[in-house]
Amino acid sequence: MIHKNWETSETIRELTCIHTDAKKYLVNRALTVGKTYALKNETEEFYFVVDNTGKVGGYYKEYFKE
């Protein structure tokens, strides 16, 4: 249940979105190219950031640079 505290947890680092060209999902509604996002958690494949909706969402690492 750790995911319930991600919005209020400490930010690990900041990431910048480099593209929103998704093959399968629409991410351009939640991410903006060039904008910096607060990283709350990460796994081997995903970053969990506070997106444009104000909530934590999981996105492939390919959309960001450190």
PQR file with spaces between the fields and no chain letter, atoms N, CA, C, O and H, PARSE charges and radii, in Angstrom:
ATOM       1  N    MET     1       0.805   -1.200    0.000 -0.4000 1.5000
ATOM       2  CA   MET     1       0.000    0.000    0.000 -0.0000 2.0000
ATOM       3  C    MET     1       0.855    1.273    0.000  0.5500 1.7000
ATOM       4  O    MET     1       0.363    2.364    0.289 -0.5500 1.4000
ATOM       5  N    ILE     2       2.133    1.117   -0.327 -0.4000 1.5000
ATOM       6  CA   ILE     2       3.039    2.265   -0.342 -0.0000 2.0000
ATOM       7  C    ILE     2       2.602    3.318   -1.363  0.5500 1.7000
ATOM       8  O    ILE     2       2.883    4.503   -1.181 -0.5500 1.4000
ATOM       9  H    ILE     2       2.532    0.231   -0.562  0.4000 1.0000
ATOM      10  N    HIS     3       1.924    2.906   -2.425 -0.4000 1.5000
ATOM      11  CA   HIS     3       1.503    3.838   -3.472 -0.0000 2.0000
ATOM      12  C    HIS     3       0.512    4.883   -2.976  0.5500 1.7000
ATOM      13  O    HIS     3       0.358    5.924   -3.615 -0.5500 1.4000
ATOM      14  H    HIS     3       1.696    1.943   -2.573  0.4000 1.0000
ATOM      15  N    LYS     4      -0.145    4.643   -1.885 -0.4000 1.5000
ATOM      16  CA   LYS     4      -1.116    5.606   -1.349 -0.0000 2.0000
ATOM      17  C    LYS     4      -0.440    6.842   -0.754  0.5500 1.7000
ATOM      18  O    LYS     4      -1.091    7.871   -0.572 -0.5500 1.4000
ATOM      19  H    LYS     4      -0.019    3.798   -1.366  0.4000 1.0000
ATOM      20  N    ASN     5       0.848    6.755   -0.451 -0.4000 1.5000
ATOM      21  CA   ASN     5       1.579    7.871    0.151 -0.0000 2.0000
ATOM      22  C    ASN     5       2.520    8.574   -0.828  0.5500 1.7000
ATOM      23  O    ASN     5       3.239    9.488   -0.423 -0.5500 1.4000
ATOM      24  H    ASN     5       1.377    5.919   -0.599  0.4000 1.0000
ATOM      25  N    TRP     6       2.536    8.182   -2.085 -0.4000 1.5000
ATOM      26  CA   TRP     6       3.484    8.747   -3.040 -0.0000 2.0000
ATOM      27  C    TRP     6       3.275   10.239   -3.264  0.5500 1.7000
ATOM      28  O    TRP     6       4.253   10.972   -3.410 -0.5500 1.4000
ATOM      29  H    TRP     6       1.952    7.440   -2.413  0.4000 1.0000
ATOM      30  N    GLU     7       2.035   10.707   -3.296 -0.4000 1.5000
ATOM      31  CA   GLU     7       1.787   12.125   -3.566 -0.0000 2.0000
ATOM      32  C    GLU     7       2.388   13.025   -2.497  0.5500 1.7000
ATOM      33  O    GLU     7       2.816   14.140   -2.798 -0.5500 1.4000
ATOM      34  H    GLU     7       1.241   10.111   -3.177  0.4000 1.0000
ATOM      35  N    THR     8       2.424   12.562   -1.266 -0.4000 1.5000
ATOM      36  CA   THR     8       2.944   13.368   -0.164 -0.0000 2.0000
ATOM      37  C    THR     8       4.372   13.000    0.217  0.5500 1.7000
ATOM      38  O    THR     8       4.966   13.644    1.082 -0.5500 1.4000
ATOM      39  H    THR     8       2.076   11.657   -1.022  0.4000 1.0000
ATOM      40  N    SER     9       4.927   11.976   -0.413 -0.4000 1.5000
ATOM      41  CA   SER     9       6.286   11.559   -0.069 -0.0000 2.0000
ATOM      42  C    SER     9       7.311   12.521   -0.663  0.5500 1.7000
ATOM      43  O    SER     9       6.991   13.343   -1.521 -0.5500 1.4000
ATOM      44  H    SER     9       4.445   11.452   -1.115  0.4000 1.0000
ATOM      45  N    GLU    10       8.530   12.402   -0.195 -0.4000 1.5000
ATOM      46  CA   GLU    10       9.620   13.254   -0.642 -0.0000 2.0000
ATOM      47  C    GLU    10       9.974   12.944   -2.100  0.5500 1.7000
ATOM      48  O    GLU    10       9.973   11.785   -2.515 -0.5500 1.4000
ATOM      49  H    GLU    10       8.790   11.734    0.502  0.4000 1.0000
ATOM      50  N    THR    11      10.272   13.979   -2.858 -0.4000 1.5000
ATOM      51  CA   THR    11      10.655   13.824   -4.252 -0.0000 2.0000
ATOM      52  C    THR    11      12.070   13.258   -4.334  0.5500 1.7000
ATOM      53  O    THR    11      12.980   13.762   -3.675 -0.5500 1.4000
ATOM      54  H    THR    11      10.273   14.920   -2.521  0.4000 1.0000
ATOM      55  N    ILE    12      12.257   12.220   -5.134 -0.4000 1.5000
ATOM      56  CA   ILE    12      13.565   11.590   -5.286 -0.0000 2.0000
ATOM      57  C    ILE    12      14.483   12.485   -6.116  0.5500 1.7000
ATOM      58  O    ILE    12      15.613   12.766   -5.717 -0.5500 1.4000
ATOM      59  H    ILE    12      11.518   11.811   -5.670  0.4000 1.0000
ATOM      60  N    ARG    13      13.991   12.930   -7.273 -0.4000 1.5000
ATOM      61  CA   ARG    13      14.710   13.860   -8.142 -0.0000 2.0000
ATOM      62  C    ARG    13      13.733   14.397   -9.186  0.5500 1.7000
ATOM      63  O    ARG    13      12.572   13.990   -9.232 -0.5500 1.4000
ATOM      64  H    ARG    13      13.072   12.701   -7.597  0.4000 1.0000
ATOM      65  N    GLU    14      14.208   15.300  -10.007 -0.4000 1.5000
ATOM      66  CA   GLU    14      13.378   15.908  -11.048 -0.0000 2.0000
ATOM      67  C    GLU    14      13.741   15.297  -12.402  0.5500 1.7000
ATOM      68  O    GLU    14      14.914   15.053  -12.686 -0.5500 1.4000
ATOM      69  H    GLU    14      15.151   15.631   -9.969  0.4000 1.0000
ATOM      70  N    LEU    15      12.727   15.055  -13.231 -0.4000 1.5000
ATOM      71  CA   LEU    15      12.924   14.516  -14.572 -0.0000 2.0000
ATOM      72  C    LEU    15      12.272   15.441  -15.584  0.5500 1.7000
ATOM      73  O    LEU    15      11.253   16.067  -15.291 -0.5500 1.4000
ATOM      74  H    LEU    15      11.775   15.253  -13.000  0.4000 1.0000
ATOM      75  N    THR    16      12.850   15.530  -16.770 -0.4000 1.5000
ATOM      76  CA   THR    16      12.294   16.348  -17.835 -0.0000 2.0000
ATOM      77  C    THR    16      11.730   15.447  -18.925  0.5500 1.7000
ATOM      78  O    THR    16      12.386   14.497  -19.354 -0.5500 1.4000
ATOM      79  H    THR    16      13.678   15.021  -17.009  0.4000 1.0000
ATOM      80  N    CYS    17      10.522   15.743  -19.369 -0.4000 1.5000
ATOM      81  CA   CYS    17       9.871   14.975  -20.428 -0.0000 2.0000
ATOM      82  C    CYS    17      10.507   15.355  -21.766  0.5500 1.7000
ATOM      83  O    CYS    17      10.608   16.537  -22.096 -0.5500 1.4000
ATOM      84  H    CYS    17       9.989   16.514  -19.021  0.4000 1.0000
ATOM      85  N    ILE    18      10.937   14.346  -22.537 -0.4000 1.5000
ATOM      86  CA   ILE    18      11.594   14.629  -23.811 -0.0000 2.0000
ATOM      87  C    ILE    18      10.698   14.340  -25.018  0.5500 1.7000
ATOM      88  O    ILE    18      10.935   14.877  -26.100 -0.5500 1.4000
ATOM      89  H    ILE    18      10.855   13.386  -22.269  0.4000 1.0000
ATOM      90  N    HIS    19       9.668   13.496  -24.848 -0.4000 1.5000
ATOM      91  CA   HIS    19       8.703   13.266  -25.930 -0.0000 2.0000
ATOM      92  C    HIS    19       7.448   12.602  -25.381  0.5500 1.7000
ATOM      93  O    HIS    19       7.452   12.046  -24.283 -0.5500 1.4000
ATOM      94  H    HIS    19       9.475   13.060  -23.969  0.4000 1.0000
ATOM      95  N    THR    20       6.375   12.669  -26.164 -0.4000 1.5000
ATOM      96  CA   THR    20       5.115   12.016  -25.797 -0.0000 2.0000
ATOM      97  C    THR    20       4.606   11.166  -26.951  0.5500 1.7000
ATOM      98  O    THR    20       3.399   10.981  -27.107 -0.5500 1.4000
ATOM      99  H    THR    20       6.372   13.120  -27.056  0.4000 1.0000
ATOM     100  N    ASP    21       5.516   10.653  -27.751 -0.4000 1.5000
ATOM     101  CA   ASP    21       5.159    9.831  -28.912 -0.0000 2.0000
ATOM     102  C    ASP    21       4.951    8.381  -28.492  0.5500 1.7000
ATOM     103  O    ASP    21       5.828    7.537  -28.673 -0.5500 1.4000
ATOM     104  H    ASP    21       6.496   10.802  -27.625  0.4000 1.0000
ATOM     105  N    ALA    22       3.789    8.109  -27.933 -0.4000 1.5000
ATOM     106  CA   ALA    22       3.487    6.766  -27.457 -0.0000 2.0000
ATOM     107  C    ALA    22       2.890    5.936  -28.585  0.5500 1.7000
ATOM     108  O    ALA    22       2.121    6.451  -29.397 -0.5500 1.4000
ATOM     109  H    ALA    22       3.077    8.796  -27.786  0.4000 1.0000
ATOM     110  N    LYS    23       3.238    4.659  -28.639 -0.4000 1.5000
ATOM     111  CA   LYS    23       2.704    3.765  -29.666 -0.0000 2.0000
ATOM     112  C    LYS    23       1.328    3.234  -29.296  0.5500 1.7000
ATOM     113  O    LYS    23       0.485    3.018  -30.167 -0.5500 1.4000
ATOM     114  H    LYS    23       3.862    4.240  -27.979  0.4000 1.0000
ATOM     115  N    LYS    24       1.102    3.025  -28.008 -0.4000 1.5000
ATOM     116  CA   LYS    24      -0.115    2.338  -27.589 -0.0000 2.0000
ATOM     117  C    LYS    24      -1.058    3.209  -26.759  0.5500 1.7000
ATOM     118  O    LYS    24      -2.274    3.039  -26.852 -0.5500 1.4000
ATOM     119  H    LYS    24       1.787    3.200  -27.301  0.4000 1.0000
ATOM     120  N    TYR    25      -0.548    4.117  -25.969 -0.4000 1.5000
ATOM     121  CA   TYR    25      -1.370    4.895  -25.047 -0.0000 2.0000
ATOM     122  C    TYR    25      -1.250    6.391  -25.331  0.5500 1.7000
ATOM     123  O    TYR    25      -0.271    6.838  -25.929 -0.5500 1.4000
ATOM     124  H    TYR    25       0.440    4.256  -25.894  0.4000 1.0000
ATOM     125  N    LEU    26      -2.237    7.154  -24.906 -0.4000 1.5000
ATOM     126  CA   LEU    26      -2.191    8.609  -25.017 -0.0000 2.0000
ATOM     127  C    LEU    26      -1.520    9.169  -23.776  0.5500 1.7000
ATOM     128  O    LEU    26      -2.089    9.120  -22.685 -0.5500 1.4000
ATOM     129  H    LEU    26      -3.032    6.791  -24.420  0.4000 1.0000
ATOM     130  N    VAL    27      -0.332    9.692  -23.930 -0.4000 1.5000
ATOM     131  CA   VAL    27       0.357   10.291  -22.792 -0.0000 2.0000
ATOM     132  C    VAL    27       0.460   11.803  -22.926  0.5500 1.7000
ATOM     133  O    VAL    27       0.827   12.486  -21.970 -0.5500 1.4000
ATOM     134  H    VAL    27       0.131    9.732  -24.815  0.4000 1.0000
ATOM     135  N    ASN    28       0.139   12.333  -24.107 -0.4000 1.5000
ATOM     136  CA   ASN    28       0.256   13.779  -24.294 -0.0000 2.0000
ATOM     137  C    ASN    28      -0.797   14.562  -23.521  0.5500 1.7000
ATOM     138  O    ASN    28      -0.705   15.787  -23.442 -0.5500 1.4000
ATOM     139  H    ASN    28      -0.159   11.778  -24.884  0.4000 1.0000
ATOM     140  N    ARG    29      -1.774   13.906  -22.959 -0.4000 1.5000
ATOM     141  CA   ARG    29      -2.757   14.575  -22.106 -0.0000 2.0000
ATOM     142  C    ARG    29      -2.251   14.734  -20.681  0.5500 1.7000
ATOM     143  O    ARG    29      -2.715   15.606  -19.946 -0.5500 1.4000
ATOM     144  H    ARG    29      -1.849   12.911  -23.022  0.4000 1.0000
ATOM     145  N    ALA    30      -1.301   13.894  -20.292 -0.4000 1.5000
ATOM     146  CA   ALA    30      -0.794   13.914  -18.920 -0.0000 2.0000
ATOM     147  C    ALA    30       0.632   14.434  -18.813  0.5500 1.7000
ATOM     148  O    ALA    30       1.066   14.824  -17.729 -0.5500 1.4000
ATOM     149  H    ALA    30      -0.924   13.186  -20.889  0.4000 1.0000
ATOM     150  N    LEU    31       1.369   14.445  -19.925 -0.4000 1.5000
ATOM     151  CA   LEU    31       2.753   14.918  -19.927 -0.0000 2.0000
ATOM     152  C    LEU    31       2.912   16.014  -20.976  0.5500 1.7000
ATOM     153  O    LEU    31       2.228   16.012  -21.999 -0.5500 1.4000
ATOM     154  H    LEU    31       1.017   14.128  -20.805  0.4000 1.0000
ATOM     155  N    THR    32       3.817   16.945  -20.713 -0.4000 1.5000
ATOM     156  CA   THR    32       4.130   18.021  -21.646 -0.0000 2.0000
ATOM     157  C    THR    32       5.623   17.990  -21.941  0.5500 1.7000
ATOM     158  O    THR    32       6.444   17.950  -21.024 -0.5500 1.4000
ATOM     159  H    THR    32       4.373   16.947  -19.882  0.4000 1.0000
ATOM     160  N    VAL    33       5.964   18.007  -23.207 -0.4000 1.5000
ATOM     161  CA   VAL    33       7.370   17.984  -23.610 -0.0000 2.0000
ATOM     162  C    VAL    33       8.077   19.228  -23.081  0.5500 1.7000
ATOM     163  O    VAL    33       7.584   20.345  -23.240 -0.5500 1.4000
ATOM     164  H    VAL    33       5.297   18.039  -23.951  0.4000 1.0000
ATOM     165  N    GLY    34       9.238   19.028  -22.450 -0.4000 1.5000
ATOM     166  CA   GLY    34      10.030   20.125  -21.912 -0.0000 2.0000
ATOM     167  C    GLY    34       9.723   20.475  -20.469  0.5500 1.7000
ATOM     168  O    GLY    34      10.478   21.215  -19.838 -0.5500 1.4000
ATOM     169  H    GLY    34       9.638   18.120  -22.321  0.4000 1.0000
ATOM     170  N    LYS    35       8.628   19.955  -19.939 -0.4000 1.5000
ATOM     171  CA   LYS    35       8.260   20.241  -18.559 -0.0000 2.0000
ATOM     172  C    LYS    35       8.992   19.299  -17.603  0.5500 1.7000
ATOM     173  O    LYS    35       9.262   18.148  -17.945 -0.5500 1.4000
ATOM     174  H    LYS    35       8.015   19.354  -20.452  0.4000 1.0000
ATOM     175  N    THR    36       9.310   19.790  -16.410 -0.4000 1.5000
ATOM     176  CA   THR    36      10.003   19.006  -15.391 -0.0000 2.0000
ATOM     177  C    THR    36       8.982   18.430  -14.415  0.5500 1.7000
ATOM     178  O    THR    36       8.058   19.122  -13.987 -0.5500 1.4000
ATOM     179  H    THR    36       9.091   20.726  -16.132  0.4000 1.0000
ATOM     180  N    TYR    37       9.157   17.168  -14.072 -0.4000 1.5000
ATOM     181  CA   TYR    37       8.228   16.458  -13.191 -0.0000 2.0000
ATOM     182  C    TYR    37       8.957   15.899  -11.979  0.5500 1.7000
ATOM     183  O    TYR    37      10.133   15.545  -12.054 -0.5500 1.4000
ATOM     184  H    TYR    37       9.907   16.606  -14.419  0.4000 1.0000
ATOM     185  N    ALA    38       8.244   15.825  -10.863 -0.4000 1.5000
ATOM     186  CA   ALA    38       8.790   15.290   -9.613 -0.0000 2.0000
ATOM     187  C    ALA    38       8.688   13.770   -9.608  0.5500 1.7000
ATOM     188  O    ALA    38       7.595   13.215   -9.722 -0.5500 1.4000
ATOM     189  H    ALA    38       7.288   16.113  -10.802  0.4000 1.0000
ATOM     190  N    LEU    39       9.827   13.099   -9.476 -0.4000 1.5000
ATOM     191  CA   LEU    39       9.868   11.641   -9.424 -0.0000 2.0000
ATOM     192  C    LEU    39       9.570   11.184   -8.006  0.5500 1.7000
ATOM     193  O    LEU    39      10.240   11.594   -7.058 -0.5500 1.4000
ATOM     194  H    LEU    39      10.715   13.550   -9.383  0.4000 1.0000
ATOM     195  N    LYS    40       8.561   10.332   -7.865 -0.4000 1.5000
ATOM     196  CA   LYS    40       8.175    9.825   -6.550 -0.0000 2.0000
ATOM     197  C    LYS    40       8.623    8.390   -6.306  0.5500 1.7000
ATOM     198  O    LYS    40       8.862    8.003   -5.162 -0.5500 1.4000
ATOM     199  H    LYS    40       8.016    9.999   -8.635  0.4000 1.0000
ATOM     200  N    ASN    41       8.739    7.592   -7.375 -0.4000 1.5000
ATOM     201  CA   ASN    41       9.190    6.203   -7.243 -0.0000 2.0000
ATOM     202  C    ASN    41       9.613    5.730   -8.627  0.5500 1.7000
ATOM     203  O    ASN    41       9.208    6.304   -9.638 -0.5500 1.4000
ATOM     204  H    ASN    41       8.545    7.907   -8.305  0.4000 1.0000
ATOM     205  N    GLU    42      10.419    4.694   -8.668 -0.4000 1.5000
ATOM     206  CA   GLU    42      10.806    4.118   -9.954 -0.0000 2.0000
ATOM     207  C    GLU    42      10.988    2.622   -9.819  0.5500 1.7000
ATOM     208  O    GLU    42      11.321    2.104   -8.753 -0.5500 1.4000
ATOM     209  H    GLU    42      10.749    4.228   -7.846  0.4000 1.0000
ATOM     210  N    THR    43      10.758    1.939  -10.939 -0.4000 1.5000
ATOM     211  CA   THR    43      11.009    0.511  -11.035 -0.0000 2.0000
ATOM     212  C    THR    43      11.990    0.318  -12.177  0.5500 1.7000
ATOM     213  O    THR    43      12.524    1.289  -12.712 -0.5500 1.4000
ATOM     214  H    THR    43      10.487    2.359  -11.805  0.4000 1.0000
ATOM     215  N    GLU    44      12.224   -0.902  -12.542 -0.4000 1.5000
ATOM     216  CA   GLU    44      13.159   -1.198  -13.619 -0.0000 2.0000
ATOM     217  C    GLU    44      12.684   -0.615  -14.952  0.5500 1.7000
ATOM     218  O    GLU    44      13.506   -0.235  -15.786 -0.5500 1.4000
ATOM     219  H    GLU    44      11.791   -1.691  -12.107  0.4000 1.0000
ATOM     220  N    GLU    45      11.372   -0.542  -15.159 -0.4000 1.5000
ATOM     221  CA   GLU    45      10.817   -0.131  -16.447 -0.0000 2.0000
ATOM     222  C    GLU    45      10.078    1.209  -16.411  0.5500 1.7000
ATOM     223  O    GLU    45       9.946    1.864  -17.445 -0.5500 1.4000
ATOM     224  H    GLU    45      10.705   -0.851  -14.482  0.4000 1.0000
ATOM     225  N    PHE    46       9.596    1.624  -15.237 -0.4000 1.5000
ATOM     226  CA   PHE    46       8.731    2.794  -15.143 -0.0000 2.0000
ATOM     227  C    PHE    46       9.246    3.847  -14.168  0.5500 1.7000
ATOM     228  O    PHE    46       9.941    3.538  -13.200 -0.5500 1.4000
ATOM     229  H    PHE    46       9.703    1.092  -14.397  0.4000 1.0000
ATOM     230  N    TYR    47       8.886    5.105  -14.450 -0.4000 1.5000
ATOM     231  CA   TYR    47       9.006    6.206  -13.503 -0.0000 2.0000
ATOM     232  C    TYR    47       7.600    6.550  -13.037  0.5500 1.7000
ATOM     233  O    TYR    47       6.667    6.551  -13.840 -0.5500 1.4000
ATOM     234  H    TYR    47       8.321    5.357  -15.237  0.4000 1.0000
ATOM     235  N    PHE    48       7.436    6.840  -11.763 -0.4000 1.5000
ATOM     236  CA   PHE    48       6.166    7.287  -11.220 -0.0000 2.0000
ATOM     237  C    PHE    48       6.329    8.748  -10.838  0.5500 1.7000
ATOM     238  O    PHE    48       7.028    9.077   -9.880 -0.5500 1.4000
ATOM     239  H    PHE    48       8.194    6.839  -11.110  0.4000 1.0000
ATOM     240  N    VAL    49       5.675    9.625  -11.601 -0.4000 1.5000
ATOM     241  CA   VAL    49       5.822   11.071  -11.441 -0.0000 2.0000
ATOM     242  C    VAL    49       4.470   11.718  -11.192  0.5500 1.7000
ATOM     243  O    VAL    49       3.424   11.149  -11.505 -0.5500 1.4000
ATOM     244  H    VAL    49       5.107    9.357  -12.380  0.4000 1.0000
ATOM     245  N    VAL    50       4.509   12.926  -10.619 -0.4000 1.5000
ATOM     246  CA   VAL    50       3.295   13.727  -10.482 -0.0000 2.0000
ATOM     247  C    VAL    50       3.093   14.409  -11.837  0.5500 1.7000
ATOM     248  O    VAL    50       3.853   15.305  -12.205 -0.5500 1.4000
ATOM     249  H    VAL    50       5.359   13.389  -10.365  0.4000 1.0000
ATOM     250  N    ASP    51       2.065   13.980  -12.577 -0.4000 1.5000
ATOM     251  CA   ASP    51       1.856   14.470  -13.938 -0.0000 2.0000
ATOM     252  C    ASP    51       0.976   15.721  -13.975  0.5500 1.7000
ATOM     253  O    ASP    51       0.716   16.326  -12.935 -0.5500 1.4000
ATOM     254  H    ASP    51       1.448   13.252  -12.278  0.4000 1.0000
ATOM     255  N    ASN    52       0.521   16.108  -15.162 -0.4000 1.5000
ATOM     256  CA   ASN    52      -0.277   17.321  -15.331 -0.0000 2.0000
ATOM     257  C    ASN    52      -1.634   17.264  -14.640  0.5500 1.7000
ATOM     258  O    ASN    52      -2.249   18.305  -14.412 -0.5500 1.4000
ATOM     259  H    ASN    52       0.733   15.616  -16.007  0.4000 1.0000
ATOM     260  N    THR    53      -2.112   16.072  -14.305 -0.4000 1.5000
ATOM     261  CA   THR    53      -3.392   15.937  -13.616 -0.0000 2.0000
ATOM     262  C    THR    53      -3.257   16.195  -12.119  0.5500 1.7000
ATOM     263  O    THR    53      -4.259   16.329  -11.416 -0.5500 1.4000
ATOM     264  H    THR    53      -1.612   15.226  -14.490  0.4000 1.0000
ATOM     265  N    GLY    54      -2.004   16.265  -11.627 -0.4000 1.5000
ATOM     266  CA   GLY    54      -1.772   16.470  -10.203 -0.0000 2.0000
ATOM     267  C    GLY    54      -1.704   15.179   -9.413  0.5500 1.7000
ATOM     268  O    GLY    54      -1.547   15.195   -8.193 -0.5500 1.4000
ATOM     269  H    GLY    54      -1.191   16.156  -12.197  0.4000 1.0000
ATOM     270  N    LYS    55      -1.823   14.059  -10.112 -0.4000 1.5000
ATOM     271  CA   LYS    55      -1.764   12.757   -9.459 -0.0000 2.0000
ATOM     272  C    LYS    55      -0.509   12.022   -9.922  0.5500 1.7000
ATOM     273  O    LYS    55       0.116   12.407  -10.910 -0.5500 1.4000
ATOM     274  H    LYS    55      -1.951   14.046  -11.103  0.4000 1.0000
ATOM     275  N    VAL    56      -0.149   10.971   -9.206 -0.4000 1.5000
ATOM     276  CA   VAL    56       1.019   10.172   -9.565 -0.0000 2.0000
ATOM     277  C    VAL    56       0.625    9.174  -10.650  0.5500 1.7000
ATOM     278  O    VAL    56      -0.341    8.427  -10.501 -0.5500 1.4000
ATOM     279  H    VAL    56      -0.656   10.658   -8.403  0.4000 1.0000
ATOM     280  N    GLY    57       1.384    9.172  -11.740 -0.4000 1.5000
ATOM     281  CA   GLY    57       1.155    8.236  -12.830 -0.0000 2.0000
ATOM     282  C    GLY    57       2.443    7.528  -13.175  0.5500 1.7000
ATOM     283  O    GLY    57       3.529    8.076  -12.986 -0.5500 1.4000
ATOM     284  H    GLY    57       2.170    9.779  -11.861  0.4000 1.0000
ATOM     285  N    GLY    58       2.331    6.309  -13.682 -0.4000 1.5000
ATOM     286  CA   GLY    58       3.497    5.530  -14.073 -0.0000 2.0000
ATOM     287  C    GLY    58       3.703    5.605  -15.578  0.5500 1.7000
ATOM     288  O    GLY    58       2.775    5.358  -16.348 -0.5500 1.4000
ATOM     289  H    GLY    58       1.449    5.864  -13.835  0.4000 1.0000
ATOM     290  N    TYR    59       4.912    5.943  -15.996 -0.4000 1.5000
ATOM     291  CA   TYR    59       5.232    6.102  -17.410 -0.0000 2.0000
ATOM     292  C    TYR    59       6.547    5.400  -17.722  0.5500 1.7000
ATOM     293  O    TYR    59       7.434    5.312  -16.872 -0.5500 1.4000
ATOM     294  H    TYR    59       5.665    6.143  -15.370  0.4000 1.0000
ATOM     295  N    TYR    60       6.665    4.901  -18.956 -0.4000 1.5000
ATOM     296  CA   TYR    60       7.917    4.295  -19.382 -0.0000 2.0000
ATOM     297  C    TYR    60       9.062    5.286  -19.237  0.5500 1.7000
ATOM     298  O    TYR    60       8.867    6.491  -19.400 -0.5500 1.4000
ATOM     299  H    TYR    60       5.945    4.973  -19.647  0.4000 1.0000
ATOM     300  N    LYS    61      10.229    4.794  -18.939 -0.4000 1.5000
ATOM     301  CA   LYS    61      11.398    5.636  -18.748 -0.0000 2.0000
ATOM     302  C    LYS    61      11.814    6.353  -20.024  0.5500 1.7000
ATOM     303  O    LYS    61      12.505    7.369  -19.960 -0.5500 1.4000
ATOM     304  H    LYS    61      10.386    3.816  -18.806  0.4000 1.0000
ATOM     305  N    GLU    62      11.407    5.843  -21.178 -0.4000 1.5000
ATOM     306  CA   GLU    62      11.803    6.444  -22.451 -0.0000 2.0000
ATOM     307  C    GLU    62      11.262    7.861  -22.661  0.5500 1.7000
ATOM     308  O    GLU    62      11.764    8.583  -23.522 -0.5500 1.4000
ATOM     309  H    GLU    62      10.846    5.017  -21.229  0.4000 1.0000
ATOM     310  N    TYR    63      10.269    8.263  -21.908 -0.4000 1.5000
ATOM     311  CA   TYR    63       9.684    9.596  -22.063 -0.0000 2.0000
ATOM     312  C    TYR    63      10.477   10.694  -21.342  0.5500 1.7000
ATOM     313  O    TYR    63      10.183   11.877  -21.512 -0.5500 1.4000
ATOM     314  H    TYR    63       9.861    7.677  -21.209  0.4000 1.0000
ATOM     315  N    PHE    64      11.469   10.317  -20.546 -0.4000 1.5000
ATOM     316  CA   PHE    64      12.153   11.278  -19.679 -0.0000 2.0000
ATOM     317  C    PHE    64      13.667   11.230  -19.835  0.5500 1.7000
ATOM     318  O    PHE    64      14.233   10.245  -20.309 -0.5500 1.4000
ATOM     319  H    PHE    64      11.708    9.356  -20.407  0.4000 1.0000
ATOM     320  N    LYS    65      14.311   12.330  -19.418 -0.4000 1.5000
ATOM     321  CA   LYS    65      15.748   12.367  -19.225 -0.0000 2.0000
ATOM     322  C    LYS    65      15.999   12.989  -17.849  0.5500 1.7000
ATOM     323  O    LYS    65      15.197   13.772  -17.341 -0.5500 1.4000
ATOM     324  H    LYS    65      13.851   13.130  -19.032  0.4000 1.0000
ATOM     325  N    GLU    66      17.121   12.620  -17.278 -0.4000 1.5000
ATOM     326  CA   GLU    66      17.439   13.112  -15.935 -0.0000 2.0000
ATOM     327  C    GLU    66      18.132   14.437  -15.982  0.5500 1.7000
ATOM     328  O    GLU    66      18.471   14.993  -14.937 -0.5500 1.4000
ATOM     329  H    GLU    66      17.772   11.984  -17.691  0.4000 1.0000
